[in-house]
Amino acid sequence: MSKNFNSPNLIQPLNIANVISAGMRLYRSHLKKYFLIALKAYVWLLVPIYGWVKFYALSALISRLSFGELVNQPESVSEGERFVNSRLWDFFVTMILMFVIGIGIILGFTLIGFLPTGLLFRLLGWLPNITPANIGIIIVINLLVTIIVISGIFWIGTRFYLVDVPLAIEDDVNGSSTIRRSWELTKGNIGRILLISLIGFLITIPIQFIIQIITTIIGLIIGLIFTPLPKEGDPIFSTIFFLYYGLSFGLNFVGGALILPFLQTVKAVVYYDLRSRHEGLGLQLRNYDI
C-alpha cells in the first residue's frame, strides 16, 4: 500500500484535489485500524479531563500513523500510541493554552465587533434620536464589521489547524512550541487550508446525515410502539427513554469515529505538504529503529 503514497505526484507540492484524494486513499486503506482508534478516543471522552486529553492524543495518533505512510515509514498502532502516550502532559498543556487563546480571540473580536457600533451611537446620537438615515449607516457598518470579525476568526483559527500534529510526530516540540510550529507551517496557506477544510467537511456530511436519519427512525419506531403504553414517571418509560438516548449517543459516537479518521488523515497530508513546501523532503517520522 505504501507505494501508492510515494508516487511522483506526492513528492511535489500538492494541490487541493491531491490533498483530499491522498487523505481519502489513506482513510480507505486503513479504515478499520483508524476507526478503532477513533472509537477508543470517543469512549475516553466520557472521562473528564484525563479522558479529554486521551481523545486529543489518540486523534493526533491517526495523523501520525498517516504521516508515517506518506513518508514510507509506517509503524504499528502500539508503537505510535506509545509515543503519543509519552506526551500526554504536553497534550494537556496544549489544550489549556488553546483554551486560553480561544477565550482571548473571542473576547478580542467581541470587543472589535462592539466598538464600532458604540462609536457610531456616540457620533450619530443616542438611540432615541436616531434617524432612518443613521439606522442605514449603522446596519451597513455592522455588516462590514461582522464580515471582518468572522474572517478574522477563520484566519486565526486556521493558523492553529495543525497544533496537534507536530506534537504527535516531531521530537523537538512540546505543549507550547507545537502551537508556534502550527503558526509557522500554515503561514501563507490560509486560503488553501480553509478550502481543504470546507471540502473535507462537505465530504463527511453524508455520514452525519445517515446517522441522524437512523436515530430519527429509531426514535419514531420507539415512539409508535411504546408511547401509548407507559406514562412519564413509569419505570418502563424511564427504561425506554434511557435505552433510546443511550442508543442515539452510541450511534453518534460511531458516526464521529467514522468521520474523525478522515479529517485527521487529511490533516496529515496537509502537514506533509506544508513541510515539503517549507523544508523540502528530508522528512523522517523519527529514527525508525524501534
VMD Tcl script that draws the C-alpha trace (Angstrom):
set ca {
  {0.00 0.00 0.00}
  {2.81 2.40 0.88}
  {4.00 2.60 -2.71}
  {0.77 4.42 -3.61}
  {1.76 7.31 -1.37}
  {5.29 7.69 -2.68}
  {4.47 8.28 -6.31}
  {5.98 11.32 -8.09}
  {2.70 13.16 -7.66}
  {3.11 13.14 -3.90}
  {6.76 14.18 -3.96}
  {5.78 17.57 -5.38}
  {3.78 20.26 -3.53}
  {0.17 19.15 -3.65}
  {-2.85 20.99 -4.94}
  {-6.16 20.90 -3.09}
  {-7.52 17.96 -5.09}
  {-4.34 15.95 -4.42}
  {-4.60 16.60 -0.68}
  {-8.22 15.43 -0.49}
  {-7.52 12.44 -2.74}
  {-4.49 11.34 -0.72}
  {-6.41 11.73 2.53}
  {-9.28 9.67 1.14}
  {-6.94 6.88 -0.02}
  {-5.26 6.73 3.37}
  {-8.67 6.67 5.04}
  {-9.97 3.83 2.86}
  {-6.78 1.79 3.12}
  {-6.67 1.91 6.93}
  {-10.34 2.41 7.79}
  {-10.64 -0.44 10.27}
  {-7.46 0.47 12.15}
  {-8.18 4.18 12.27}
  {-11.84 3.64 13.11}
  {-10.94 1.55 16.17}
  {-8.51 4.24 17.34}
  {-11.17 6.92 16.86}
  {-13.82 4.84 18.65}
  {-11.44 4.36 21.56}
  {-10.85 8.11 21.58}
  {-14.59 8.82 21.75}
  {-15.03 6.40 24.63}
  {-12.32 8.31 26.51}
  {-14.41 11.47 26.15}
  {-16.67 10.08 28.88}
  {-13.83 10.56 31.40}
  {-13.40 14.23 32.39}
  {-10.06 15.98 31.79}
  {-7.77 12.94 31.50}
  {-10.14 11.33 29.01}
  {-10.31 14.56 27.00}
  {-6.51 14.62 26.81}
  {-6.54 10.99 25.66}
  {-9.07 11.87 22.97}
  {-6.80 14.66 21.76}
  {-3.74 12.39 21.76}
  {-5.49 9.48 20.02}
  {-6.85 11.82 17.35}
  {-3.31 13.05 16.74}
  {-2.14 9.42 16.64}
  {-4.20 8.90 13.48}
  {-2.36 11.80 11.84}
  {0.97 10.36 13.00}
  {0.24 6.94 11.50}
  {-0.97 8.56 8.28}
  {2.16 10.69 8.03}
  {4.28 7.57 8.51}
  {2.60 6.03 5.48}
  {3.20 9.17 3.42}
  {6.96 9.18 4.10}
  {7.22 5.40 3.73}
  {7.98 4.86 7.41}
  {4.89 3.03 8.66}
  {4.65 1.97 12.27}
  {2.26 -0.14 14.26}
  {-0.58 1.30 16.32}
  {1.10 0.17 19.55}
  {4.36 1.94 18.63}
  {2.57 5.15 17.70}
  {0.36 5.03 20.77}
  {3.37 4.55 22.99}
  {4.88 7.74 21.54}
  {1.76 9.91 21.98}
  {1.13 8.49 25.46}
  {4.61 9.66 26.45}
  {3.43 13.18 25.64}
  {0.08 13.24 27.40}
  {1.24 16.06 29.67}
  {2.24 18.10 26.60}
  {-1.16 17.45 25.01}
  {-2.78 18.66 28.23}
  {-0.65 21.83 28.18}
  {-1.59 22.40 24.53}
  {-5.28 22.01 25.34}
  {-5.07 24.53 28.18}
  {-3.11 27.03 26.10}
  {-5.50 26.69 23.15}
  {-8.45 27.18 25.51}
  {-6.89 30.40 26.85}
  {-6.04 31.55 23.32}
  {-9.59 30.76 22.20}
  {-11.07 32.82 25.04}
  {-8.73 35.68 24.15}
  {-9.73 35.53 20.49}
  {-13.44 35.55 21.36}
  {-13.08 38.46 23.77}
  {-10.87 40.37 21.35}
  {-13.20 40.03 18.39}
  {-16.23 40.71 20.59}
  {-14.61 44.00 21.58}
  {-13.77 44.74 17.96}
  {-17.37 44.00 17.00}
  {-18.98 46.21 19.64}
  {-16.57 49.12 19.47}
  {-17.64 50.50 16.04}
  {-21.32 50.31 16.99}
  {-20.67 52.17 20.23}
  {-18.71 54.86 18.43}
  {-21.48 55.22 15.85}
  {-24.09 55.68 18.56}
  {-21.85 58.31 20.07}
  {-21.31 60.12 16.79}
  {-24.82 59.86 15.36}
  {-26.74 60.37 18.57}
  {-28.22 58.04 21.14}
  {-30.94 55.56 20.20}
  {-33.99 57.83 20.81}
  {-32.59 60.42 18.37}
  {-31.53 58.05 15.60}
  {-32.94 58.86 12.16}
  {-33.69 56.34 9.36}
  {-30.52 57.50 7.59}
  {-28.46 56.85 10.71}
  {-30.03 53.41 11.07}
  {-28.98 52.60 7.49}
  {-25.42 53.68 8.20}
  {-25.31 51.60 11.38}
  {-26.61 48.50 9.55}
  {-24.00 48.82 6.79}
  {-21.18 49.37 9.27}
  {-22.33 46.42 11.38}
  {-22.41 44.16 8.31}
  {-18.87 45.18 7.40}
  {-17.68 44.67 10.98}
  {-19.37 41.24 11.11}
  {-17.62 40.17 7.90}
  {-14.29 41.40 9.22}
  {-14.76 39.65 12.57}
  {-15.80 36.32 11.03}
  {-12.93 36.50 8.52}
  {-10.50 37.26 11.34}
  {-11.71 34.32 13.43}
  {-11.36 31.94 10.47}
  {-7.92 33.34 9.65}
  {-6.57 32.95 13.17}
  {-8.28 29.59 13.66}
  {-6.63 28.26 10.51}
  {-3.18 29.22 11.81}
  {-3.83 26.70 14.64}
  {-5.09 23.97 12.29}
  {-2.05 21.72 12.80}
  {-1.47 22.26 16.52}
  {-1.81 18.60 17.49}
  {0.17 17.13 14.58}
  {3.76 18.29 15.27}
  {3.35 17.22 18.89}
  {2.42 13.70 17.74}
  {5.23 13.47 15.17}
  {8.24 15.68 15.83}
  {10.82 15.02 18.50}
  {11.77 18.58 19.43}
  {8.37 20.09 20.25}
  {6.38 20.41 23.46}
  {2.97 21.62 24.56}
  {3.71 25.26 23.76}
  {6.13 25.06 20.83}
  {3.69 22.92 18.83}
  {1.41 25.97 18.70}
  {4.22 28.09 17.26}
  {5.04 25.26 14.86}
  {1.48 25.27 13.50}
  {1.60 29.05 13.15}
  {4.84 28.82 11.15}
  {3.76 25.99 8.85}
  {0.40 27.49 7.94}
  {1.85 30.90 7.05}
  {0.82 31.92 3.54}
  {-1.54 28.95 3.12}
  {-4.67 30.13 4.90}
  {-6.91 30.09 1.83}
  {-5.81 26.59 0.78}
  {-6.30 25.15 4.25}
  {-9.71 26.77 4.63}
  {-10.83 25.35 1.29}
  {-9.44 21.91 2.12}
  {-11.26 22.00 5.49}
  {-14.50 23.05 3.82}
  {-14.31 20.27 1.23}
  {-13.40 17.74 3.92}
  {-16.40 18.83 5.99}
  {-18.73 18.57 2.98}
  {-17.49 15.03 2.30}
  {-18.42 13.98 5.84}
  {-21.98 15.35 5.61}
  {-23.47 12.09 4.18}
  {-22.20 10.12 7.19}
  {-23.67 12.68 9.59}
  {-26.92 12.68 7.62}
  {-27.22 8.88 7.68}
  {-26.60 8.77 11.44}
  {-29.29 11.41 12.01}
  {-31.75 9.50 9.80}
  {-31.12 6.24 11.66}
  {-31.51 7.98 15.03}
  {-34.74 9.63 13.92}
  {-36.18 6.38 12.57}
  {-35.36 4.54 15.80}
  {-37.00 7.34 17.79}
  {-40.14 7.17 15.66}
  {-40.35 3.39 15.96}
  {-39.94 3.52 19.72}
  {-42.50 6.31 19.91}
  {-45.07 4.42 17.84}
  {-44.63 1.15 19.70}
  {-44.15 2.21 23.28}
  {-45.57 5.69 23.81}
  {-49.21 4.52 24.16}
  {-48.21 2.06 26.87}
  {-46.15 3.60 29.69}
  {-46.60 7.07 31.07}
  {-43.96 9.54 32.14}
  {-42.62 8.57 35.56}
  {-43.33 4.89 34.94}
  {-40.19 2.68 35.30}
  {-40.83 1.21 31.83}
  {-40.96 4.71 30.36}
  {-37.69 5.61 32.06}
  {-36.05 2.43 30.76}
  {-37.20 3.08 27.18}
  {-36.12 6.70 27.42}
  {-32.67 5.65 28.71}
  {-32.23 2.99 26.02}
  {-33.21 5.37 23.23}
  {-30.85 8.11 24.27}
  {-28.11 5.60 25.02}
  {-28.52 4.15 21.54}
  {-28.56 7.64 19.98}
  {-25.45 8.52 21.95}
  {-23.73 5.35 20.75}
  {-24.67 5.96 17.13}
  {-23.27 9.47 17.31}
  {-20.06 8.03 18.73}
  {-19.87 5.59 15.82}
  {-20.55 8.40 13.37}
  {-17.85 10.52 14.94}
  {-15.43 7.58 14.85}
  {-16.08 7.23 11.12}
  {-15.54 10.93 10.42}
  {-12.56 11.68 12.68}
  {-10.04 9.44 10.84}
  {-10.79 11.12 7.52}
  {-10.31 14.59 8.99}
  {-7.06 13.52 10.65}
  {-5.67 11.82 7.54}
  {-6.38 14.96 5.52}
  {-4.64 16.96 8.23}
  {-1.63 14.62 7.96}
  {-1.47 15.19 4.20}
  {-1.67 18.97 4.72}
  {1.15 18.72 7.25}
  {3.22 16.63 4.80}
  {2.57 19.13 2.03}
  {3.45 22.18 4.11}
  {6.66 20.61 5.37}
  {7.53 19.75 1.78}
  {6.97 23.36 0.75}
  {8.80 24.89 3.71}
  {11.54 22.37 4.43}
  {11.96 20.12 1.41}
  {11.60 16.37 1.57}
  {14.20 15.46 4.17}
  {11.36 14.23 6.36}
  {11.63 11.46 8.93}
  {8.95 10.37 11.32}
  {11.76 9.64 13.79}
  {14.71 7.26 13.86}
  {12.93 4.12 12.79}
  {14.98 1.67 14.79}
  {12.25 0.57 17.18}
}
mol new
graphics top color blue
foreach p $ca { graphics top sphere $p radius 0.5 }
foreach p [lrange $ca 0 end-1] q [lrange $ca 1 end] { graphics top cylinder $p $q radius 0.2 }
display resetview
